[in-house]
């Protein structure tokens, strides 16, 4: 089976992140502090990587000009929480450019505005403090985000449980395993609910 990146992202995007993490033996799961800044935010796409100085977003602006539609901009912001690296203005520009979202090991701001423009953003925290724009930084390099190494083109998936990174070289293998996990858990849940319903009916009959 050979799937395109678009096909992989579509199918990964339909899976819960816990199923994907389980399929990778719990590896590739970002630090739990990195989560969606608005409830219901979901993303799935290939990583466009950014490495920037703490509190500085000059290279995030550069990324907007170079990332392709469908990309997830993944930023090593050195875990700094003192200054937001982006807000709703960058989010709106990214939406216009067709980007799938952001995963930032650092802070962001304008959570309500990001939800309003429909831009999924996963970050360590929010802060009203704005960034510097001096650099230095780098694009398209290996980065460390939330304790996970990310290479350009790796598949990034995020939902209300958090975010995971699937190495591109293993994407098809992980996809098959993750879909099997989802099917297994769905079957187990059906059995649990059926058993609960059977117990309820048995108790009702016993009370007659």
C-alpha positions in Angstrom: 0.0 0.0 0.0 1.4 3.4 -1.0 -0.6 6.4 0.1 0.0 10.0 -0.6 0.7 12.5 2.2 -2.8 13.9 1.6 -4.4 10.5 2.0 -2.4 9.7 5.1 -3.4 13.0 6.7 -7.0 12.5 5.9 -7.1 9.1 7.5 -5.0 10.1 10.5 -7.2 13.1 11.0 -10.2 10.8 11.5 -8.4 8.9 14.4 -8.2 10.0 18.0 -4.7 10.8 19.1 -4.7 8.2 21.9 -5.2 5.5 19.3 -2.3 6.8 17.3 -0.1 7.0 20.4 -1.0 3.5 21.4 -0.1 2.3 17.9 3.4 3.8 18.4 3.8 2.1 21.8 3.1 5.4 23.5 6.0 7.1 21.7 5.7 10.3 19.6 3.2 11.9 22.0 4.0 15.5 22.8 4.2 16.9 26.4 0.7 17.1 27.8 1.2 20.8 28.5 1.0 21.4 24.7 -2.7 21.4 23.9 -5.3 23.1 21.8 -5.9 26.7 22.9 -9.6 26.4 22.1 -11.9 23.5 22.7 -12.5 21.3 19.6 -9.4 22.3 17.7 -8.2 19.5 15.4 -5.4 19.3 12.9 -3.6 16.8 10.8 -0.9 17.5 8.3 2.8 17.3 7.3 5.2 19.3 9.5 6.8 22.5 8.3 9.4 23.0 11.0 10.6 26.3 12.6 13.3 26.8 15.2 13.2 30.3 16.7 14.8 32.2 19.6 12.6 32.2 22.7 10.0 35.0 22.5 10.8 35.9 18.9 8.5 35.2 15.9 10.5 36.5 13.0 10.9 33.1 11.5 7.2 32.2 12.0 6.5 35.1 9.7 8.9 33.7 7.2 7.3 30.3 7.5 3.9 31.8 6.4 5.5 32.7 3.1 7.1 29.2 2.5 4.8 26.6 4.0 2.4 24.9 1.6 -1.3 24.5 1.9 -2.2 21.7 4.3 1.1 22.0 6.3 1.2 22.2 10.1 3.7 24.8 11.3 5.7 23.1 14.1 7.7 25.6 16.2 10.5 25.0 18.7 10.0 28.1 20.7 12.3 26.7 23.4 9.4 26.2 25.7 9.4 29.9 26.6 6.1 31.0 28.2 6.9 34.7 28.7 5.9 36.0 25.2 3.3 34.9 22.7 4.8 33.8 19.4 1.5 34.3 17.4 -2.1 35.4 17.7 -5.2 35.8 15.6 -3.6 38.0 13.0 -1.0 35.3 12.1 -3.8 32.8 12.5 -6.0 34.5 9.9 -3.1 34.9 7.5 -2.4 31.2 7.9 -6.0 30.3 7.3 -6.0 32.4 4.1 -2.9 30.5 3.0 -4.6 27.1 3.6 -2.3 26.0 6.4 -3.7 23.2 8.6 -2.6 24.7 12.0 0.3 25.3 14.4 2.0 23.3 17.1 4.2 25.6 19.2 6.5 24.7 22.1 5.9 28.1 23.6 3.1 30.6 24.2 0.5 32.1 22.0 -2.3 34.7 22.5 -5.8 35.7 21.2 -7.3 32.2 21.9 -10.8 33.5 21.2 -9.8 35.1 18.0 -8.0 32.0 16.8 -11.2 30.0 17.4 -13.2 32.7 15.5 -11.0 32.4 12.4 -11.0 28.6 12.8 -7.2 28.2 13.0 -6.2 25.1 15.2 -3.3 26.1 17.4 -1.6 23.9 20.0 0.7 25.6 22.5 2.2 25.3 25.9 0.2 28.3 27.3 -1.3 31.7 26.5 0.1 35.1 27.3 -1.0 38.6 26.3 2.7 39.6 26.0 3.8 40.1 22.4 6.9 38.8 20.7 10.1 40.3 19.4 10.9 40.1 15.7 14.6 40.1 15.5 15.6 36.4 14.9 17.7 34.3 14.7 15.9 31.2 13.6 15.8 28.4 11.0 13.2 26.8 8.7 12.9 23.2 7.5 15.3 21.7 10.0 14.9 19.0 12.7 13.3 20.4 15.8 12.4 19.3 19.3 8.9 20.1 20.3 7.3 18.9 23.5 10.0 16.3 24.1 9.6 14.8 20.6 12.0 15.1 17.6 10.2 16.4 14.5 11.5 16.3 11.0 10.0 18.2 8.0 7.2 16.1 6.5 6.4 14.1 9.6 2.7 13.8 10.1 1.3 15.8 13.0 -2.1 15.1 14.5 -3.9 17.1 17.2 -7.2 17.0 19.0 -8.7 17.7 22.5 -6.4 15.0 24.0 -3.2 16.6 22.7 -0.8 16.1 19.8 1.2 13.3 18.3 4.0 13.1 15.7 4.2 10.2 13.3 7.6 9.8 11.5 6.9 10.0 7.8 8.9 6.9 7.1 6.6 4.9 9.4 3.3 6.6 8.5 1.6 3.8 6.6 2.6 1.2 9.2 1.4 3.3 12.1 -1.8 4.2 10.2 -2.7 0.5 9.8 -2.0 -0.2 13.5 -3.9 2.9 14.7 -7.0 2.0 12.7 -6.8 -1.5 14.2 -6.6 0.0 17.7 -9.6 2.2 16.9 -11.6 -0.8 15.7 -10.7 -2.9 18.7 -11.6 -0.2 21.1 -14.9 0.4 19.4 -15.8 -3.3 19.6 -14.8 -3.5 23.3 -17.0 -0.4 24.0 -19.9 -2.1 22.2 -19.4 -5.2 24.4 -19.3 -3.1 27.6 -22.4 -1.2 26.7 -24.2 -4.4 25.7 -23.2 -6.0 29.0 -24.5 -2.9 30.9 -27.8 -3.1 29.1 -28.1 -6.8 29.8 -27.5 -6.2 33.5 -30.1 -3.4 33.5 -32.7 -5.7 31.9 -31.8 -8.5 34.3 -32.3 -6.2 37.3 -35.6 -5.0 35.9 -36.8 -8.5 35.5 -35.7 -9.5 39.0 -37.7 -6.6 40.5 -41.0 -7.8 38.9 
